[in-house]
């Protein structure tokens, strides 16, 4: 039952990271962290681009971005090429939050990967990426 084991592990990881962020008093959820990280890597994405990058649906991303804007970590900026669209950008507060939370996440990652060598992690990543690719929607 590898599918069940995979789902169970993914849920436990998400719960662990969520609890870690809450215990540290970061004031953000793991889903909000994921969006901040995507914007940290490529600032100024549209909501649709963020949804695609995070594999979350549009309504969920809208709620997360609304909360991040309310907290002062992101802002909606009118797209220079199409005034009907918005780009989501990190604020100075958002960059500060990333700097604050990153060490907490890195520590949690070390705990999650404890006892696994680099070769095991690389093999796991290769296996998970192969599963992901196998399940890609067929074109046509």
C-alpha positions, -999 to 999 in steps of 0.1 A, spaced: 0 0 0 26 26 -10 0 51 -20 -15 51 16 20 53 31 28 83 8 -4 101 17 0 94 54 36 107 54 27 138 34 -1 146 60 22 140 89 49 163 74 24 190 68 10 187 104 46 187 118 56 218 99 23 235 108 28 227 145 64 239 143 54 273 128 26 277 154 49 268 184 75 293 172 48 320 171 55 329 135 19 339 128 17 321 95 6 287 83 26 263 62 4 271 32 12 308 36 49 299 39 48 280 7 33 310 -11 59 333 4 87 309 -7 73 309 -43 73 347 -44 108 348 -28 120 327 -58 100 346 -84 84 378 -72 55 394 -91 37 363 -102 0 363 -109 -24 344 -87 -29 318 -114 9 314 -117 11 310 -79 -17 284 -79 1 264 -106 35 266 -88 19 254 -55 -6 229 -69 -34 247 -51 -68 257 -66 -75 294 -74 -100 300 -45 -74 286 -20 -47 308 -34 -70 339 -33 -77 332 4 -40 328 12 -30 359 -7 -58 379 10 -44 369 44 -8 376 34 -19 411 21 -38 417 54 -7 408 74 14 431 53 36 404 37 24 408 1 6 433 -20 -14 433 -52 2 455 -79 -16 463 -111 1 445 -141 18 471 -163 8 453 -194 -29 445 -185 -46 468 -159 -72 441 -153 -46 418 -138 -26 419 -106 9 408 -98 16 396 -62 47 411 -48 65 406 -15 66 437 8 96 445 31 75 429 58 72 398 37 109 396 32 115 401 69 90 373 76 109 349 53 142 358 70 125 351 104 109 318 94 135 302 72 158 290 101 127 275 118 118 256 86 154 245 80 156 231 116 123 213 110 136 199 77 167 185 95 145 168 120 123 153 92 153 140 73 172 128 104 188 94 99 186 96 61 218 100 41 222 122 10 220 91 -12 187 80 4 172 115 0 183 117 -36 168 82 -43 135 93 -26 134 125 -47 140 105 -79 113 80 -70 87 107 -61 95 127 -92 91 96 -113 57 89 -97 47 126 -103 57 124 -140 39 91 -144 7 107 -133 10 138 -155 -22 145 -175 -20 131 -211 -18 157 -238 -43 156 -266 
